[in-house]
Amino acid sequence: MKVVRMPLDYETLVSNLMQTALSILAVAIVENKNEIVYSTNNWDIREDITHICSSWNSMKAPFIIVSGVKYTMLECEIDTIVATSILGKGHIVGVKDEVLKIITYVEPDGDRKAAIVELSRILRDMSSKEPYMYPNAQFETKYEGSGTIGAEYADYVDPQLKSEIEEFLNWIKNPDGLLGYINYYFQQNDAQMISELAKIYAELIKIVGG
C-alpha cells in the first residue's frame, strides 16, 4: 500500500494545537521512519529521533532518552506513546499513523490523556488532507511464507511473542521500569492511577488463576 499526501501547513496546525492544548509545550512532526519535517523553535530532538522512533517501533523499550532526560515508558502501542520523567521533568506523548508521527513534550502537571486526545484529533486532520491509496492496494494477513493464517496455526507460539513477554518480565523487575512507575505514583498519592493499577492487577490475577 502506498499513501500519497498533499503538502501540509504544519506550522498553522501545530499553532492551533498548542492554543487548544496549553500543556503541550513543544512539538515535532516526523514523516516516514525518522525524518523531522517540522519542529517548534524551542525543541531540537534531531539527535534523539532515531532512538525515539526505534524504541516506539519495538514497543518494548523500558524508557527513552530525550534531550538528556530519561522518560520511563508508561504506554507504547502501535499508534501511541506515553513516557514520563519520574523526576518530575515532564512527559513525552506521541501519536502516529502509517506516514506521520506527532511527538510532543508535555509539561510536568499536564494531562497526558488529554494530550493524546488532542494529538489524535490533529493527526486525523493531517491525514484527511488529500490522502489516497492506489486503487489496486490489497491487504492480506499471512503467516511467514506459508499463506493466510488459519486454524492450522492455532497452537503455534510466535517466538517474537515469547521474546516480548521476556522483555515484559525484565521491565517488571527493572527499578527504572514498572517498579519505578508504580513507586512514583504511590509517592504522588495519585488516586486515579492507583485505581487503574489495582484494576490491572485484578485482571492479571484472573488471567493466571490466582
C-alpha positions in Angstrom: 0.0 0.0 0.0 1.3 3.5 -0.8 -0.2 6.6 0.7 0.2 10.0 -1.0 -0.4 13.3 0.8 -0.6 16.9 -0.3 1.8 19.3 1.4 0.6 20.4 4.8 0.9 23.7 6.7 2.4 22.2 9.8 3.2 25.5 11.4 -0.5 26.5 11.4 -1.7 23.1 12.5 0.8 22.9 15.4 0.0 26.5 16.4 -3.7 25.6 16.6 -2.9 22.5 18.6 -0.8 24.4 21.2 -3.5 27.0 21.6 -6.0 24.3 22.4 -3.8 22.0 24.5 -1.9 24.5 26.6 0.1 21.8 28.5 1.8 20.8 25.2 5.0 23.0 25.2 6.9 21.6 22.2 6.1 19.6 19.1 7.9 17.7 16.4 6.4 16.3 13.2 8.1 13.2 11.7 7.5 11.6 8.4 8.4 8.1 7.3 11.0 6.5 9.6 12.7 9.4 11.4 12.6 12.5 9.2 11.7 15.6 11.2 9.8 17.8 8.8 8.7 20.4 11.4 9.6 21.3 14.9 8.7 24.2 17.2 11.7 26.6 17.8 12.0 25.5 21.5 12.7 21.9 20.8 15.6 20.2 18.9 15.4 16.4 19.1 17.4 15.6 15.9 20.0 13.7 17.9 17.3 11.7 19.7 14.7 11.0 16.9 16.2 7.7 15.7 16.3 6.3 19.3 12.7 7.5 19.9 11.4 6.0 16.7 13.2 2.7 17.1 12.0 2.4 20.7 8.4 3.2 19.7 8.6 0.7 16.8 9.9 -2.1 19.1 7.0 -1.5 21.6 9.1 -3.0 24.4 11.7 -0.4 25.4 11.5 0.4 29.1 12.5 4.0 28.7 13.6 6.7 26.2 16.1 9.5 26.4 15.1 12.9 25.1 17.4 15.9 25.4 19.4 14.1 28.1 16.3 13.3 30.2 15.2 9.8 30.9 11.5 9.1 30.5 10.0 5.8 31.7 7.7 4.2 29.3 4.1 4.1 30.5 2.4 3.2 27.2 3.9 2.1 23.9 1.4 1.0 21.3 1.4 0.9 17.5 -0.2 4.3 17.3 0.6 5.9 20.7 3.5 6.5 23.1 3.5 8.0 26.6 6.6 8.3 28.7 7.2 10.2 31.9 10.1 11.5 33.9 9.9 10.1 37.4 11.9 13.1 38.5 9.0 15.4 37.5 10.6 16.8 34.4 7.5 16.3 32.2 6.2 13.8 29.7 6.7 12.7 26.1 3.5 12.0 24.3 3.1 11.0 20.7 0.7 9.5 18.1 1.3 8.2 14.6 -0.3 6.7 11.6 1.4 4.9 8.7 3.2 8.0 7.5 3.2 10.7 10.2 4.3 10.9 13.8 3.5 13.8 16.1 5.8 13.8 19.1 5.3 16.3 21.9 6.7 17.5 25.2 4.0 17.9 27.9 4.6 20.0 31.0 5.0 18.1 34.3 1.5 19.0 35.5 -0.1 18.4 32.1 -2.8 15.9 31.4 -1.3 13.1 29.3 -4.6 11.6 28.4 -6.0 15.0 27.2 -2.8 15.4 25.1 -3.4 12.0 23.4 -7.0 13.1 22.6 -5.8 16.4 21.0 -3.0 14.8 19.2 -5.3 12.1 17.8 -7.6 14.8 16.6 -4.9 16.8 14.8 -3.4 13.6 13.3 -6.8 12.9 11.8 -6.9 16.4 10.4 -3.5 15.9 8.9 -4.4 12.6 7.5 -7.5 14.0 5.8 -5.6 16.5 3.7 -5.9 14.8 0.4 -4.6 11.3 1.2 -5.4 8.4 -1.1 -4.4 4.8 -1.7 -3.6 3.4 -5.1 -6.7 1.6 -6.3 -5.1 -1.9 -6.6 -3.9 -1.9 -3.0 -4.7 -5.2 -1.3 -4.5 -6.4 2.3 -3.8 -9.9 3.4 -2.6 -11.3 6.7 -0.2 -14.1 6.1 2.0 -16.5 8.2 5.6 -16.0 7.1 6.0 -17.7 3.7 3.1 -20.1 4.2 -0.2 -18.5 3.2 -3.1 -17.0 5.2 -3.2 -17.6 8.9 -5.8 -20.3 9.8 -6.7 -22.9 12.3 -3.7 -25.0 11.5 -1.6 -22.4 13.4 -3.8 -22.2 16.4 -1.2 -24.0 18.6 1.8 -22.1 17.2 3.6 -19.9 19.7 5.3 -17.0 18.0 9.0 -16.7 19.2 8.7 -12.9 18.9 5.7 -13.0 21.3 7.7 -15.1 23.7 10.6 -12.6 23.4 8.2 -9.7 24.2 6.9 -11.5 27.3 10.5 -11.9 28.4 11.1 -8.2 27.9 7.9 -7.5 29.8 9.3 -9.6 32.7 12.6 -7.7 32.6 10.6 -4.4 32.6 8.7 -5.6 35.7 12.0 -6.3 37.6 13.8 -3.2 36.4 13.9 -0.4 39.0 13.5 2.1 36.2 10.7 0.1 34.6 7.3 -0.9 36.1 8.6 -0.8 39.6 9.8 2.8 39.3 6.5 3.7 37.6 4.4 2.2 40.4 6.6 3.7 43.2 6.3 7.1 41.6 2.5 7.2 41.6 2.4 5.8 45.1 4.7 8.6 46.2 2.5 11.1 44.4 -0.6 9.5 46.0 -2.3 9.6 42.6 -5.7 8.2 43.3 -6.7 7.7 39.7 -3.5 5.9 38.7 -3.5 3.7 41.8 -7.1 2.8 41.0 -6.1 1.9 37.4 -3.2 -0.2 38.6 -5.5 -2.1 41.0 -7.8 -2.9 38.1 -4.9 -4.2 36.0 -3.7 -6.3 39.0 -7.2 -7.8 39.3 -7.3 -8.7 35.6 -3.8 -10.3 35.8 -5.0 -12.4 38.8 -8.0 -13.6 36.7 -5.7 -14.5 33.8 -3.2 -16.5 35.8 -5.9 -18.0 38.0 -4.5 -16.7 41.3 
